[in-house]
């Protein structure tokens, strides 16, 4: 017995170490099975009431119903959607702080001279949420009724056409720049502080056209104050099936979409990301959710984390080329 006594503490220490290692190895799975066990914060990097905020609130409501914990909207607008994104990039990687990303986050790496986060390195992609086109609108009296006629008008008009946008570097700006480059026409950019004043000048004839969201433009189209020429997606929008795409009406291969998606901080356990992804698929398959998205001019667009990561990188590469060609830059 006296010979065995010295080994007892060693056995005890070894048992403690093994137990700790087993607990550590099991932790991600425990997180996944227990996740979420407290409220989840969903950061929206825009003010309340806009399209991204509306999409986020629809999704948050469904996730709360499905997962049994509150999904709380936290609006953090500013700096071209960078303030909210940076806050989430610096948050704990535990699945309890997420951000709703947009097309702007694919544009910003090439638009801003300095960012305090990387959209492709500091986040774990969860899933895309929505996909939707912009719509090309003009004054009703504009002598162009389709894309071919718009291109011909731009080429014939001395100095080209001018187009309004909701701001420098926004998708409403760069979609028009992509159009100009693809069509080989010159168009002068007139930036505004938001869609509302830009559309007002298009309706008043001070600006020739605008590439704008369907949510803000279509009520004016339906009222006869604007004329819709085409949508910028590769397929027609279910919200306005009578409006042709740019690609089918004179500019093959053109596509520019607005989208939303969910990102978690990099390092979030894969099991948690996969759980969120599965719950989002269930939410986005819900007919009520699809209907509410369609009312905003969007279609539900679930994909796997891997597919969303590839989509995000492709968007960063695509818009990087457009930003460089346009010369747009924000310090």
C-alpha positions as CSV (number, residue, x, y, z in Angstrom):
1,X,0.0,0.0,0.0
2,X,2.8,2.4,0.8
3,X,4.3,1.9,-2.7
4,X,1.0,2.8,-4.4
5,X,0.4,5.9,-2.5
6,X,2.7,8.3,-4.5
7,X,0.9,7.4,-7.7
8,X,-2.5,8.4,-6.5
9,X,-2.1,12.2,-7.0
10,X,-0.8,11.5,-10.5
11,X,-3.8,9.4,-11.3
12,X,-6.1,12.2,-9.9
13,X,-4.3,14.9,-12.0
14,X,-4.5,12.7,-15.1
15,X,-8.3,12.2,-14.5
16,X,-8.9,15.9,-14.2
17,X,-6.9,16.7,-17.4
18,X,-8.8,14.0,-19.3
19,X,-12.2,15.3,-18.1
20,X,-11.2,18.9,-19.1
21,X,-10.1,17.8,-22.5
22,X,-13.3,15.9,-23.1
23,X,-15.4,18.8,-21.9
24,X,-13.5,21.2,-24.3
25,X,-13.9,18.8,-27.2
26,X,-17.7,18.5,-26.5
27,X,-18.2,22.3,-26.1
28,X,-19.0,23.2,-29.7
29,X,-21.6,20.4,-29.9
30,X,-23.0,21.5,-26.6
31,X,-23.3,25.1,-28.0
32,X,-25.0,23.8,-31.0
33,X,-27.6,21.7,-29.2
34,X,-28.2,24.4,-26.6
35,X,-28.0,27.4,-29.0
36,X,-29.5,29.9,-28.5
37,X,-30.0,30.0,-24.7
38,X,-30.3,33.8,-24.5
39,X,-31.3,36.6,-26.9
40,X,-29.5,37.0,-30.2
41,X,-28.6,40.5,-31.5
42,X,-29.2,41.1,-35.2
43,X,-27.3,44.3,-36.2
44,X,-28.8,46.3,-39.1
45,X,-26.3,48.9,-40.3
46,X,-29.0,51.2,-41.6
47,X,-31.8,53.3,-40.0
48,X,-35.2,51.8,-39.1
49,X,-37.8,51.7,-41.8
50,X,-35.6,51.0,-44.9
51,X,-35.6,47.8,-47.0
52,X,-32.8,46.1,-45.1
53,X,-34.4,46.9,-41.7
54,X,-37.8,45.5,-43.0
55,X,-36.1,42.3,-44.2
56,X,-34.2,41.9,-40.9
57,X,-37.4,42.3,-38.8
58,X,-39.3,39.7,-40.9
59,X,-36.4,37.2,-40.5
60,X,-35.9,38.0,-36.8
61,X,-39.6,37.4,-36.1
62,X,-39.5,34.0,-37.7
63,X,-36.2,32.9,-36.1
64,X,-37.6,33.9,-32.7
65,X,-40.7,31.7,-33.3
66,X,-38.6,28.8,-34.5
67,X,-35.8,28.9,-32.0
68,X,-37.6,30.1,-28.8
69,X,-35.3,33.1,-28.0
70,X,-35.7,36.8,-28.9
71,X,-33.8,38.0,-32.0
72,X,-33.3,41.7,-31.2
73,X,-32.8,44.3,-34.0
74,X,-30.0,46.7,-33.2
75,X,-29.9,49.6,-35.8
76,X,-26.4,51.0,-36.1
77,X,-26.3,53.2,-39.3
78,X,-23.5,55.3,-40.5
79,X,-20.3,55.4,-42.7
80,X,-21.9,53.6,-45.6
81,X,-23.0,50.6,-43.4
82,X,-19.5,50.2,-42.0
83,X,-20.2,51.1,-38.4
84,X,-22.5,48.2,-37.8
85,X,-20.4,45.8,-39.7
86,X,-17.2,46.7,-37.8
87,X,-19.0,46.4,-34.4
88,X,-20.1,42.8,-35.3
89,X,-16.6,41.9,-36.6
90,X,-15.2,42.8,-33.2
91,X,-17.9,41.0,-31.2
92,X,-17.5,37.6,-29.5
93,X,-17.6,34.7,-32.0
94,X,-20.4,32.9,-30.2
95,X,-23.4,33.3,-32.5
96,X,-25.2,35.9,-30.3
97,X,-24.2,38.9,-32.4
98,X,-24.9,38.9,-36.2
99,X,-25.1,41.5,-38.9
100,X,-27.3,41.8,-41.9
101,X,-25.0,42.5,-44.8
102,X,-25.9,44.2,-48.1
103,X,-24.5,44.9,-51.5
104,X,-22.8,47.9,-50.0
105,X,-20.5,45.6,-48.0
106,X,-19.2,44.1,-51.2
107,X,-18.6,47.6,-52.7
108,X,-17.0,49.2,-49.7
109,X,-13.6,47.3,-49.7
110,X,-12.7,49.0,-53.0
111,X,-14.7,52.3,-52.4
112,X,-13.2,53.3,-49.0
113,X,-9.5,54.0,-48.7
114,X,-9.5,52.5,-45.3
115,X,-11.7,50.0,-43.5
116,X,-11.2,48.6,-40.0
117,X,-12.5,45.2,-41.0
118,X,-12.4,42.7,-43.9
119,X,-15.7,41.5,-45.2
120,X,-14.1,38.3,-46.4
121,X,-11.8,37.6,-43.5
122,X,-13.5,38.9,-40.3
123,X,-16.8,37.1,-40.8
124,X,-18.3,33.7,-41.0
125,X,-20.9,33.7,-43.8
126,X,-24.2,32.1,-42.7
127,X,-26.6,32.6,-45.6
128,X,-27.9,35.0,-48.1
129,X,-31.4,36.3,-47.3
130,X,-32.7,38.1,-50.4
131,X,-32.0,39.0,-53.9
132,X,-33.7,41.8,-55.9
133,X,-33.1,44.0,-58.9
134,X,-32.9,47.7,-59.3
135,X,-35.2,49.3,-61.9
136,X,-34.2,51.9,-64.6
137,X,-36.7,54.7,-64.5
138,X,-37.0,57.9,-66.6
139,X,-39.4,60.8,-66.9
140,X,-42.5,59.6,-68.8
141,X,-41.7,62.1,-71.7
142,X,-38.2,60.7,-72.2
143,X,-38.0,59.5,-75.9
144,X,-36.8,56.0,-74.9
145,X,-39.1,53.1,-74.1
146,X,-36.6,50.3,-73.7
147,X,-32.9,49.7,-73.2
148,X,-31.9,49.7,-76.9
149,X,-33.6,53.1,-77.3
150,X,-32.0,54.4,-74.1
151,X,-28.5,53.4,-75.4
152,X,-29.2,55.0,-78.8
153,X,-30.4,58.2,-77.0
154,X,-27.3,58.3,-74.9
155,X,-25.1,58.0,-77.9
156,X,-27.0,60.6,-79.9
157,X,-27.2,63.3,-77.2
158,X,-24.2,65.6,-77.1
159,X,-22.5,65.2,-73.7
160,X,-24.5,62.0,-73.0
161,X,-27.2,61.6,-70.4
162,X,-27.1,62.4,-66.7
163,X,-28.3,60.0,-64.1
164,X,-29.3,60.5,-60.5
165,X,-28.2,58.2,-57.6
166,X,-28.9,58.0,-53.9
167,X,-25.2,58.7,-53.2
168,X,-21.6,58.3,-54.3
169,X,-20.6,54.6,-54.2
170,X,-24.1,53.3,-53.6
171,X,-25.5,50.4,-55.7
172,X,-27.7,53.0,-57.5
173,X,-24.5,54.7,-58.6
174,X,-22.4,51.7,-59.5
175,X,-25.2,49.8,-61.3
176,X,-25.4,52.8,-63.7
177,X,-21.6,52.8,-64.1
178,X,-21.6,49.1,-65.0
179,X,-24.4,49.8,-67.5
180,X,-22.3,52.7,-69.1
181,X,-19.3,50.5,-69.4
182,X,-21.2,47.5,-70.8
183,X,-23.2,49.7,-73.3
184,X,-20.2,51.9,-74.3
185,X,-22.1,55.1,-73.5
186,X,-21.3,58.2,-71.5
187,X,-23.5,59.2,-68.6
188,X,-22.8,61.9,-66.0
189,X,-23.3,61.0,-62.4
190,X,-25.4,63.4,-60.2
191,X,-25.3,62.1,-56.5
192,X,-28.1,63.0,-54.0
193,X,-28.5,62.4,-50.3
194,X,-31.0,59.5,-50.7
195,X,-33.4,58.1,-53.2
196,X,-36.3,60.5,-52.5
197,X,-34.6,63.8,-53.7
198,X,-33.0,61.9,-56.6
199,X,-36.4,60.6,-57.8
200,X,-37.9,64.0,-57.4
201,X,-35.5,65.4,-59.9
202,X,-36.0,62.6,-62.3
203,X,-39.8,63.2,-62.1
204,X,-39.1,66.9,-62.6
205,X,-36.9,66.4,-65.6
206,X,-33.7,67.7,-64.0
207,X,-32.1,64.3,-64.2
208,X,-32.5,62.0,-67.2
209,X,-32.8,58.6,-65.4
210,X,-32.0,56.6,-62.3
211,X,-31.2,53.1,-61.3
212,X,-33.2,52.7,-58.1
213,X,-34.8,50.2,-55.8
214,X,-38.2,48.8,-56.7
215,X,-39.5,49.7,-53.3
216,X,-39.0,53.4,-53.7
217,X,-39.6,53.7,-57.5
218,X,-42.5,51.4,-58.4
219,X,-45.2,53.5,-56.5
220,X,-44.2,56.4,-58.8
221,X,-44.2,54.2,-61.9
222,X,-47.7,52.9,-61.0
223,X,-48.8,56.6,-60.5
224,X,-47.6,57.5,-64.0
225,X,-44.9,59.9,-62.7
226,X,-42.0,57.7,-63.8
227,X,-41.5,55.2,-66.7
228,X,-39.8,51.9,-66.0
229,X,-37.6,50.6,-68.8
230,X,-36.0,47.5,-67.4
231,X,-34.9,45.6,-64.2
232,X,-31.2,44.9,-63.6
233,X,-31.5,41.2,-62.5
234,X,-30.9,38.3,-64.8
235,X,-34.5,37.2,-64.6
236,X,-37.7,39.3,-64.4
237,X,-38.9,40.3,-61.0
238,X,-42.1,38.5,-59.6
239,X,-43.1,41.9,-58.3
240,X,-43.2,43.4,-61.8
241,X,-43.2,40.6,-64.3
242,X,-44.1,42.9,-67.2
243,X,-40.9,44.8,-67.0
244,X,-38.1,43.2,-69.0
245,X,-34.5,42.7,-67.8
246,X,-31.6,44.8,-69.1
247,X,-30.1,41.6,-70.5
248,X,-33.1,40.5,-72.6
249,X,-33.8,44.0,-73.9
250,X,-30.5,45.1,-75.4
251,X,-27.5,44.4,-73.2
252,X,-26.8,40.6,-72.8
253,X,-24.9,39.6,-69.8
254,X,-25.7,42.6,-67.7
255,X,-26.7,41.9,-64.1
256,X,-26.7,44.1,-60.9
257,X,-28.7,42.9,-57.9
258,X,-29.3,44.2,-54.4
259,X,-29.1,41.6,-51.7
260,X,-29.1,41.0,-48.0
261,X,-27.4,38.2,-46.0
262,X,-26.4,37.2,-42.5
263,X,-22.8,37.2,-41.3
264,X,-21.4,36.1,-37.9
265,X,-18.0,37.0,-36.5
266,X,-15.1,34.9,-37.8
267,X,-14.4,31.9,-35.5
268,X,-18.1,31.3,-34.7
269,X,-18.3,27.5,-34.2
270,X,-19.3,25.7,-37.4
271,X,-22.1,23.9,-35.5
272,X,-23.7,27.2,-34.6
273,X,-23.4,28.6,-38.1
274,X,-24.9,25.4,-39.5
275,X,-27.8,25.6,-37.0
276,X,-28.5,29.2,-38.0
277,X,-28.3,28.3,-41.7
278,X,-30.8,25.5,-41.3
279,X,-33.2,27.7,-39.4
280,X,-32.9,30.4,-42.0
281,X,-33.7,27.9,-44.7
282,X,-36.9,27.0,-42.8
283,X,-37.8,30.7,-42.4
284,X,-37.1,31.6,-46.0
285,X,-39.2,28.7,-47.2
286,X,-42.2,30.1,-45.4
287,X,-44.9,31.5,-47.8
288,X,-45.6,34.4,-45.6
289,X,-41.9,35.5,-45.5
290,X,-41.7,35.1,-49.3
291,X,-44.8,37.3,-49.7
292,X,-43.5,40.0,-47.5
293,X,-40.2,40.0,-49.3
294,X,-41.9,40.2,-52.6
295,X,-43.7,43.3,-51.4
296,X,-40.3,45.0,-51.0
297,X,-39.2,43.9,-54.5
298,X,-37.0,41.0,-53.2
299,X,-37.0,37.2,-53.6
300,X,-35.9,34.9,-50.8
301,X,-32.4,33.6,-51.5
302,X,-31.2,30.9,-49.1
303,X,-27.8,29.3,-49.7
304,X,-25.2,27.3,-47.8
305,X,-22.4,29.0,-45.8
306,X,-19.9,27.8,-48.4
307,X,-22.0,29.0,-51.4
308,X,-22.7,32.3,-49.7
309,X,-18.9,32.8,-49.1
310,X,-18.3,32.2,-52.8
311,X,-21.1,34.6,-53.7
312,X,-19.7,37.3,-51.4
313,X,-16.2,37.0,-52.9
314,X,-17.5,37.2,-56.4
315,X,-19.5,40.3,-55.5
316,X,-16.4,41.9,-54.0
317,X,-14.4,41.1,-57.1
318,X,-17.1,42.3,-59.5
319,X,-17.8,45.7,-57.8
320,X,-14.1,46.3,-57.2
321,X,-13.7,46.4,-61.0
322,X,-16.6,48.8,-61.4
323,X,-15.4,51.1,-58.6
324,X,-11.9,51.2,-60.2
325,X,-13.3,52.0,-63.6
326,X,-15.7,54.7,-62.2
327,X,-12.9,56.4,-60.2
328,X,-15.2,56.6,-57.1
329,X,-13.4,56.9,-53.8
330,X,-14.3,57.8,-50.2
331,X,-11.6,58.7,-47.7
